[in-house]
Amino acid sequence: MYEGIVESTFKFIHCWYMLRNEMKWNEWLASMSASNGEQSTELAKASTDATLPPRIDRPNGRDRAKKPRTSSTASSACLEVLQKMPMDRNAYEVRVEAATKEEAKDIASRSDRKLALQEEQLQVQKDQVQIQRELLELQKADREERVMSMDLEKLSPWVQDYYINKQKQISAMSLRGDGSSGPRGQ
């Protein structure tokens, strides 16, 4: 058949005698017969030789035995991991977004509390300033009262004149309604 197509002798006839009954060759011939119809079935019938012993399937080799194991378990595990990755990523993004929102709420509440504390401190400082003013007024009133109730007869005449002028300023202020004698009694 080869000589008819190529018009030269087949150089690997010794290989053909060894491999002609192998399963791969018969499967290939069967697949060719299915695609080409009757022509290849005749070739398949001609290739089987009745004088040869029946063909025994070869045992699985190392690579052939590994192939089903690795392809089924490893690929399915890899596929599962690859399919799980987007779901894990989405879950991670949702957790990050929730944590970010929670952190923003915490920051906002902390800033509100800080603002409230600052307002309280400001109010306390205002109250302290008011208390200091009242203390100063009380001290001033106490000094004015001491000046007004002072016994001037035992003092020297020039000191008497000083305290008399002070008493006049204090009484003038109280008549005006200030209740204060101004800066340094003026």
C-alpha positions as protocol buffer text, in pm:
chain_id: "A"
residue {
  index: 1
  type: MET
  ca { x: 0 y: 0 z: 0 }
}
residue {
  index: 2
  type: TYR
  ca { x: 286 y: 239 z: 87 }
}
residue {
  index: 3
  type: GLU
  ca { x: 472 y: 155 z: -232 }
}
residue {
  index: 4
  type: GLY
  ca { x: 158 y: 226 z: -431 }
}
residue {
  index: 5
  type: ILE
  ca { x: 116 y: 574 z: -282 }
}
residue {
  index: 6
  type: VAL
  ca { x: 475 y: 691 z: -244 }
}
residue {
  index: 7
  type: GLU
  ca { x: 632 y: 474 z: -515 }
}
residue {
  index: 8
  type: SER
  ca { x: 928 y: 361 z: -301 }
}
residue {
  index: 9
  type: THR
  ca { x: 986 y: 79 z: -59 }
}
residue {
  index: 10
  type: PHE
  ca { x: 888 y: 118 z: 304 }
}
residue {
  index: 11
  type: LYS
  ca { x: 1212 y: 146 z: 500 }
}
residue {
  index: 12
  type: PHE
  ca { x: 1065 y: 69 z: 843 }
}
residue {
  index: 13
  type: ILE
  ca { x: 897 y: -262 z: 766 }
}
residue {
  index: 14
  type: HIS
  ca { x: 1075 y: -427 z: 1060 }
}
residue {
  index: 15
  type: CYS
  ca { x: 902 y: -177 z: 1293 }
}
residue {
  index: 16
  type: TRP
  ca { x: 572 y: -245 z: 1124 }
}
residue {
  index: 17
  type: TYR
  ca { x: 599 y: -617 z: 1199 }
}
residue {
  index: 18
  type: MET
  ca { x: 647 y: -543 z: 1570 }
}
residue {
  index: 19
  type: LEU
  ca { x: 383 y: -271 z: 1610 }
}
residue {
  index: 20
  type: ARG
  ca { x: 106 y: -381 z: 1368 }
}
residue {
  index: 21
  type: ASN
  ca { x: -99 y: -554 z: 1638 }
}
residue {
  index: 22
  type: GLU
  ca { x: -55 y: -289 z: 1906 }
}
residue {
  index: 23
  type: MET
  ca { x: -368 y: -135 z: 2054 }
}
residue {
  index: 24
  type: LYS
  ca { x: -278 y: 222 z: 1956 }
}
residue {
  index: 25
  type: TRP
  ca { x: -250 y: 124 z: 1590 }
}
residue {
  index: 26
  type: ASN
  ca { x: -578 y: -65 z: 1595 }
}
residue {
  index: 27
  type: GLU
  ca { x: -754 y: 226 z: 1768 }
}
residue {
  index: 28
  type: TRP
  ca { x: -613 y: 464 z: 1512 }
}
residue {
  index: 29
  type: LEU
  ca { x: -733 y: 242 z: 1230 }
}
residue {
  index: 30
  type: ALA
  ca { x: -1076 y: 219 z: 1392 }
}
residue {
  index: 31
  type: SER
  ca { x: -1097 y: 597 z: 1423 }
}
residue {
  index: 32
  type: MET
  ca { x: -990 y: 635 z: 1063 }
}
residue {
  index: 33
  type: SER
  ca { x: -1252 y: 381 z: 959 }
}
residue {
  index: 34
  type: ALA
  ca { x: -1522 y: 577 z: 1137 }
}
residue {
  index: 35
  type: SER
  ca { x: -1422 y: 893 z: 950 }
}
residue {
  index: 36
  type: ASN
  ca { x: -1348 y: 740 z: 608 }
}
residue {
  index: 37
  type: GLY
  ca { x: -1619 y: 476 z: 593 }
}
residue {
  index: 38
  type: GLU
  ca { x: -1567 y: 140 z: 423 }
}
residue {
  index: 39
  type: GLN
  ca { x: -1213 y: 196 z: 295 }
}
residue {
  index: 40
  type: SER
  ca { x: -1053 y: 199 z: 636 }
}
residue {
  index: 41
  type: THR
  ca { x: -1251 y: -101 z: 764 }
}
residue {
  index: 42
  type: GLU
  ca { x: -1092 y: -307 z: 494 }
}
residue {
  index: 43
  type: LEU
  ca { x: -750 y: -191 z: 612 }
}
residue {
  index: 44
  type: ALA
  ca { x: -833 y: -278 z: 971 }
}
residue {
  index: 45
  type: LYS
  ca { x: -941 y: -630 z: 869 }
}
residue {
  index: 46
  type: ALA
  ca { x: -630 y: -675 z: 662 }
}
residue {
  index: 47
  type: SER
  ca { x: -401 y: -556 z: 942 }
}
residue {
  index: 48
  type: THR
  ca { x: -519 y: -818 z: 1190 }
}
residue {
  index: 49
  type: ASP
  ca { x: -328 y: -1140 z: 1130 }
}
residue {
  index: 50
  type: ALA
  ca { x: -479 y: -1466 z: 1246 }
}
residue {
  index: 51
  type: THR
  ca { x: -141 y: -1638 z: 1282 }
}
residue {
  index: 52
  type: LEU
  ca { x: -25 y: -1402 z: 1557 }
}
residue {
  index: 53
  type: PRO
  ca { x: -122 y: -1459 z: 1921 }
}
residue {
  index: 54
  type: PRO
  ca { x: -398 y: -1236 z: 2060 }
}
residue {
  index: 55
  type: ARG
  ca { x: -286 y: -900 z: 2174 }
}
residue {
  index: 56
  type: ILE
  ca { x: -237 y: -847 z: 2550 }
}
residue {
  index: 57
  type: ASP
  ca { x: -282 y: -496 z: 2685 }
}
residue {
  index: 58
  type: ARG
  ca { x: 30 y: -340 z: 2820 }
}
residue {
  index: 59
  type: PRO
  ca { x: 36 y: -269 z: 3192 }
}
residue {
  index: 60
  type: ASN
  ca { x: 16 y: 90 z: 3303 }
}
residue {
  index: 61
  type: GLY
  ca { x: 352 y: 257 z: 3329 }
}
residue {
  index: 62
  type: ARG
  ca { x: 464 y: 507 z: 3585 }
}
residue {
  index: 63
  type: ASP
  ca { x: 351 y: 814 z: 3392 }
}
residue {
  index: 64
  type: ARG
  ca { x: 23 y: 659 z: 3281 }
}
residue {
  index: 65
  type: ALA
  ca { x: -62 y: 564 z: 3640 }
}
residue {
  index: 66
  type: LYS
  ca { x: 17 y: 914 z: 3769 }
}
residue {
  index: 67
  type: LYS
  ca { x: -187 y: 1096 z: 3506 }
}
residue {
  index: 68
  type: PRO
  ca { x: -538 y: 1010 z: 3632 }
}
residue {
  index: 69
  type: ARG
  ca { x: -437 y: 1068 z: 3992 }
}
residue {
  index: 70
  type: THR
  ca { x: -284 y: 1409 z: 3942 }
}
residue {
  index: 71
  type: SER
  ca { x: -525 y: 1538 z: 3683 }
}
residue {
  index: 72
  type: SER
  ca { x: -837 y: 1460 z: 3884 }
}
residue {
  index: 73
  type: THR
  ca { x: -732 y: 1562 z: 4233 }
}
residue {
  index: 74
  type: ALA
  ca { x: -488 y: 1840 z: 4159 }
}
residue {
  index: 75
  type: SER
  ca { x: -698 y: 2009 z: 3895 }
}
residue {
  index: 76
  type: SER
  ca { x: -1013 y: 1988 z: 4101 }
}
residue {
  index: 77
  type: ALA
  ca { x: -831 y: 2128 z: 4403 }
}
residue {
  index: 78
  type: CYS
  ca { x: -684 y: 2406 z: 4192 }
}
residue {
  index: 79
  type: LEU
  ca { x: -1021 y: 2478 z: 4037 }
}
residue {
  index: 80
  type: GLU
  ca { x: -1182 y: 2493 z: 4379 }
}
residue {
  index: 81
  type: VAL
  ca { x: -916 y: 2734 z: 4502 }
}
residue {
  index: 82
  type: LEU
  ca { x: -949 y: 2949 z: 4192 }
}
residue {
  index: 83
  type: GLN
  ca { x: -1327 y: 2955 z: 4220 }
}
residue {
  index: 84
  type: LYS
  ca { x: -1305 y: 3037 z: 4588 }
}
residue {
  index: 85
  type: MET
  ca { x: -1061 y: 3328 z: 4538 }
}
residue {
  index: 86
  type: PRO
  ca { x: -1316 y: 3582 z: 4405 }
}
residue {
  index: 87
  type: MET
  ca { x: -1559 y: 3492 z: 4681 }
}
residue {
  index: 88
  type: ASP
  ca { x: -1286 y: 3532 z: 4942 }
}
residue {
  index: 89
  type: ARG
  ca { x: -1181 y: 3863 z: 4786 }
}
residue {
  index: 90
  type: ASN
  ca { x: -1539 y: 3991 z: 4790 }
}
residue {
  index: 91
  type: ALA
  ca { x: -1581 y: 3885 z: 5152 }
}
residue {
  index: 92
  type: TYR
  ca { x: -1252 y: 4057 z: 5238 }
}
residue {
  index: 93
  type: GLU
  ca { x: -1361 y: 4377 z: 5064 }
}
residue {
  index: 94
  type: VAL
  ca { x: -1693 y: 4370 z: 5251 }
}
residue {
  index: 95
  type: ARG
  ca { x: -1510 y: 4324 z: 5582 }
}
residue {
  index: 96
  type: VAL
  ca { x: -1269 y: 4608 z: 5501 }
}
residue {
  index: 97
  type: GLU
  ca { x: -1555 y: 4838 z: 5403 }
}
residue {
  index: 98
  type: ALA
  ca { x: -1747 y: 4754 z: 5722 }
}
residue {
  index: 99
  type: ALA
  ca { x: -1435 y: 4812 z: 5931 }
}
residue {
  index: 100
  type: THR
  ca { x: -1374 y: 5143 z: 5755 }
}
residue {
  index: 101
  type: LYS
  ca { x: -1731 y: 5258 z: 5821 }
}
residue {
  index: 102
  type: GLU
  ca { x: -1708 y: 5148 z: 6184 }
}
residue {
  index: 103
  type: GLU
  ca { x: -1377 y: 5329 z: 6223 }
}
residue {
  index: 104
  type: ALA
  ca { x: -1527 y: 5644 z: 6069 }
}
residue {
  index: 105
  type: LYS
  ca { x: -1818 y: 5624 z: 6315 }
}
residue {
  index: 106
  type: ASP
  ca { x: -1575 y: 5579 z: 6603 }
}
residue {
  index: 107
  type: ILE
  ca { x: -1371 y: 5878 z: 6489 }
}
residue {
  index: 108
  type: ALA
  ca { x: -1686 y: 6088 z: 6453 }
}
residue {
  index: 109
  type: SER
  ca { x: -1812 y: 5991 z: 6798 }
}
residue {
  index: 110
  type: ARG
  ca { x: -1468 y: 6059 z: 6949 }
}
residue {
  index: 111
  type: SER
  ca { x: -1454 y: 6399 z: 6785 }
}
residue {
  index: 112
  type: ASP
  ca { x: -1806 y: 6476 z: 6914 }
}
residue {
  index: 113
  type: ARG
  ca { x: -1704 y: 6374 z: 7265 }
}
residue {
  index: 114
  type: LYS
  ca { x: -1386 y: 6578 z: 7235 }
}
residue {
  index: 115
  type: LEU
  ca { x: -1587 y: 6882 z: 7122 }
}
residue {
  index: 116
  type: ALA
  ca { x: -1828 y: 6836 z: 7413 }
}
residue {
  index: 117
  type: LEU
  ca { x: -1536 y: 6814 z: 7657 }
}
residue {
  index: 118
  type: GLN
  ca { x: -1380 y: 7127 z: 7510 }
}
residue {
  index: 119
  type: GLU
  ca { x: -1712 y: 7311 z: 7548 }
}
residue {
  index: 120
  type: GLU
  ca { x: -1732 y: 7194 z: 7909 }
}
residue {
  index: 121
  type: GLN
  ca { x: -1377 y: 7314 z: 7973 }
}
residue {
  index: 122
  type: LEU
  ca { x: -1460 y: 7650 z: 7817 }
}
residue {
  index: 123
  type: GLN
  ca { x: -1768 y: 7681 z: 8039 }
}
residue {
  index: 124
  type: VAL
  ca { x: -1560 y: 7588 z: 8346 }
}
residue {
  index: 125
  type: GLN
  ca { x: -1302 y: 7851 z: 8251 }
}
residue {
  index: 126
  type: LYS
  ca { x: -1577 y: 8112 z: 8210 }
}
residue {
  index: 127
  type: ASP
  ca { x: -1714 y: 8019 z: 8550 }
}
residue {
  index: 128
  type: GLN
  ca { x: -1365 y: 8047 z: 8702 }
}
residue {
  index: 129
  type: VAL
  ca { x: -1319 y: 8393 z: 8549 }
}
residue {
  index: 130
  type: GLN
  ca { x: -1658 y: 8499 z: 8689 }
}
residue {
  index: 131
  type: ILE
  ca { x: -1563 y: 8368 z: 9032 }
}
residue {
  index: 132
  type: GLN
  ca { x: -1232 y: 8558 z: 9017 }
}
residue {
  index: 133
  type: ARG
  ca { x: -1418 y: 8878 z: 8925 }
}
residue {
  index: 134
  type: GLU
  ca { x: -1655 y: 8832 z: 9217 }
}
residue {
  index: 135
  type: LEU
  ca { x: -1358 y: 8772 z: 9448 }
}
residue {
  index: 136
  type: LEU
  ca { x: -1193 y: 9089 z: 9322 }
}
residue {
  index: 137
  type: GLU
  ca { x: -1516 y: 9281 z: 9380 }
}
residue {
  index: 138
  type: LEU
  ca { x: -1541 y: 9142 z: 9732 }
}
residue {
  index: 139
  type: GLN
  ca { x: -1180 y: 9232 z: 9804 }
}
residue {
  index: 140
  type: LYS
  ca { x: -1239 y: 9581 z: 9667 }
}
residue {
  index: 141
  type: ALA
  ca { x: -1553 y: 9620 z: 9874 }
}
residue {
  index: 142
  type: ASP
  ca { x: -1363 y: 9499 z: 10181 }
}
residue {
  index: 143
  type: ARG
  ca { x: -1086 y: 9757 z: 10121 }
}
residue {
  index: 144
  type: GLU
  ca { x: -1342 y: 10033 z: 10070 }
}
residue {
  index: 145
  type: GLU
  ca { x: -1517 y: 9932 z: 10388 }
}
residue {
  index: 146
  type: ARG
  ca { x: -1189 y: 9942 z: 10581 }
}
residue {
  index: 147
  type: VAL
  ca { x: -1112 y: 10287 z: 10442 }
}
residue {
  index: 148
  type: MET
  ca { x: -1459 y: 10413 z: 10527 }
}
residue {
  index: 149
  type: SER
  ca { x: -1456 y: 10274 z: 10884 }
}
residue {
  index: 150
  type: MET
  ca { x: -1106 y: 10387 z: 10968 }
}
residue {
  index: 151
  type: ASP
  ca { x: -1048 y: 10597 z: 11279 }
}
residue {
  index: 152
  type: LEU
  ca { x: -865 y: 10904 z: 11146 }
}
residue {
  index: 153
  type: GLU
  ca { x: -809 y: 11092 z: 11476 }
}
residue {
  index: 154
  type: LYS
  ca { x: -500 y: 10897 z: 11574 }
}
residue {
  index: 155
  type: LEU
  ca { x: -326 y: 10949 z: 11236 }
}
residue {
  index: 156
  type: SER
  ca { x: -99 y: 11235 z: 11137 }
}
residue {
  index: 157
  type: PRO
  ca { x: -268 y: 11527 z: 10953 }
}
residue {
  index: 158
  type: TRP
  ca { x: -133 y: 11451 z: 10604 }
}
residue {
  index: 159
  type: VAL
  ca { x: -240 y: 11082 z: 10633 }
}
residue {
  index: 160
  type: GLN
  ca { x: -579 y: 11203 z: 10755 }
}
residue {
  index: 161
  type: ASP
  ca { x: -610 y: 11419 z: 10441 }
}
residue {
  index: 162
  type: TYR
  ca { x: -527 y: 11118 z: 10221 }
}
residue {
  index: 163
  type: TYR
  ca { x: -793 y: 10894 z: 10380 }
}
residue {
  index: 164
  type: ILE
  ca { x: -1051 y: 11173 z: 10382 }
}
residue {
  index: 165
  type: ASN
  ca { x: -1003 y: 11217 z: 10005 }
}
residue {
  index: 166
  type: LYS
  ca { x: -1037 y: 10840 z: 9960 }
}
residue {
  index: 167
  type: GLN
  ca { x: -1356 y: 10834 z: 10163 }
}
residue {
  index: 168
  type: LYS
  ca { x: -1496 y: 11118 z: 9952 }
}
residue {
  index: 169
  type: GLN
  ca { x: -1417 y: 10928 z: 9628 }
}
residue {
  index: 170
  type: ILE
  ca { x: -1580 y: 10611 z: 9758 }
}
residue {
  index: 171
  type: SER
  ca { x: -1895 y: 10793 z: 9866 }
}
residue {
  index: 172
  type: ALA
  ca { x: -1912 y: 10976 z: 9530 }
}
residue {
  index: 173
  type: MET
  ca { x: -1889 y: 10647 z: 9343 }
}
residue {
  index: 174
  type: SER
  ca { x: -2158 y: 10487 z: 9556 }
}
residue {
  index: 175
  type: LEU
  ca { x: -2388 y: 10787 z: 9492 }
}
residue {
  index: 176
  type: ARG
  ca { x: -2338 y: 10750 z: 9116 }
}
residue {
  index: 177
  type: GLY
  ca { x: -2434 y: 10385 z: 9142 }
}
residue {
  index: 178
  type: ASP
  ca { x: -2107 y: 10239 z: 9018 }
}
residue {
  index: 179
  type: GLY
  ca { x: -2021 y: 10079 z: 9340 }
}
residue {
  index: 180
  type: SER
  ca { x: -1661 y: 10109 z: 9234 }
}
residue {
  index: 181
  type: SER
  ca { x: -1409 y: 10382 z: 9274 }
}
residue {
  index: 182
  type: GLY
  ca { x: -1244 y: 10339 z: 8934 }
}
residue {
  index: 183
  type: PRO
  ca { x: -881 y: 10267 z: 8871 }
}
residue {
  index: 184
  type: ARG
  ca { x: -668 y: 10372 z: 9170 }
}
residue {
  index: 185
  type: GLY
  ca { x: -944 y: 10576 z: 9322 }
}
residue {
  index: 186
  type: GLN
  ca { x: -997 y: 10812 z: 9028 }
}
